[in-house]
Amino acid sequence: MSISLIVAMDRNNLIGRSGELPWYIPADLKRFKELTKWGVVVMGRKTFDSIIARIGTPLPNRINVVVTRDTSYSYEWVVIAHSLDIALGNARLFGGRDIWIIGGAEIYRQALESKIPDHLVITRIDRDHEGDAWFPTVPPEYTLTSTEPGGEYWHYEAWTKK
Ligand SMILES: NC(=O)c1ccc[n+]([C@@H]2O[C@H](COP(=O)([O-])OP(=O)(O)OC[C@H]3O[C@@H](n4cnc5c(N)ncnc54)[C@H](OP(=O)(O)O)[C@@H]3O)[C@@H](O)[C@H]2O)c1
C-alpha cells in the first residue's frame, strides 16, 4: 500500500476555476480513472461537491473519503473524516488498497506540508488558463523519477519522496 497524490496543473500551477477543472482533457480523466480504480480516494469537501455536480455520484469503484470540518455532514456510501490525518487513518483500514489524495488545493497544500504522499503523479498542461485554485511548489523532498508523453499539449510526471 502506498499513498500517492494525483493532480493536473497548468504551467502556472493552476488546478481549478469556480469549483471545477479549468480544462476538459478526456484522456487525462481516463488515466485518472484507471490509476485510482479499486483504491481509496481522499478529497476535500469542495472537490467532492464538484464531483457530485459533474457525475451525480461519488467516484465509482473506489472508496471515497471526504474531509470536512462540518460534523453534521454525511453522504451515502462515503466515509467522512474531520481532519486529513483521520481521513488517512480511515483509508488505511481498507487493507492493501492504494490511497490516492485527489485534491483540491487546500488538501494538496496540507498533504505536502506534512510530506504525506510517497509519490506525486502529475499531469503538466503546457497552457495558461484563468482560475482561482493553485497547486503549491513541489517541496525539495521530492525528486522527479520519470516523464511520459501525454498528448499534444500535456505530459505526465512521476515524483517520489527521497
Ligand atoms: N486539477 C486537479 O487535478 C484538481 C483536483 C481536485 C480538485 N481540483 C480543483 O480544486 C478546487 C477545489 O479546491 P479547494 O481548495 O477550494 O477545496 P478542497 O481542498 O477540495 O476542499 C476544501 C474543504 O475541505 C475541508 N477541509 C480542508 N482541510 C481540512 C481539515 N484539515 N480538516 C477538515 N476539513 C478540511 C473543508 O470542508 P468544509 O468547508 O466542508 O469544512 C474545506 O472547505 C476546485 O476548483 C476543483 O475543481 C483540481
The ligand as an ORCA input file, in Angstrom:
! r2SCAN-3c Opt
* xyz 0 1
  N      -6.609     19.880    -11.329
  C      -6.788     18.911    -10.439
  O      -6.136     17.853    -10.509
  C      -7.793     19.080     -9.349
  C      -8.063     18.028     -8.466
  C      -9.002     18.234     -7.447
  C      -9.641     19.449     -7.328
  N      -9.345     20.443     -8.205
  C      -9.996     21.760     -8.080
  O      -9.662     22.338     -6.829
  C     -10.711     23.236     -6.456
  C     -11.152     22.915     -5.045
  O     -10.065     23.130     -4.136
  P     -10.309     23.881     -2.742
  O      -9.014     24.159     -2.113
  O     -11.239     25.039     -2.991
  O     -11.190     22.835     -1.917
  P     -10.889     21.336     -1.387
  O      -9.463     21.217     -0.956
  O     -11.422     20.354     -2.363
  O     -11.865     21.277     -0.140
  C     -11.713     22.215      0.906
  C     -12.610     21.784      2.040
  O     -12.077     20.597      2.643
  C     -12.329     20.631      4.034
  N     -11.053     20.658      4.732
  C      -9.859     21.129      4.294
  N      -8.902     20.930      5.216
  C      -9.490     20.310      6.255
  C      -9.023     19.830      7.509
  N      -7.731     19.941      7.862
  N      -9.903     19.261      8.348
  C     -11.209     19.121      7.999
  N     -11.722     19.545      6.811
  C     -10.857     20.138      5.961
  C     -13.168     21.874      4.296
  O     -14.509     21.470      4.095
  P     -15.749     22.188      4.838
  O     -15.831     23.574      4.248
  O     -16.928     21.322      4.492
  O     -15.433     22.187      6.310
  C     -12.714     22.794      3.169
  O     -13.643     23.829      2.873
  C     -11.837     23.038     -7.484
  O     -11.768     24.055     -8.461
  C     -11.508     21.699     -8.089
  O     -12.033     21.556     -9.403
  C      -8.448     20.280     -9.205
*
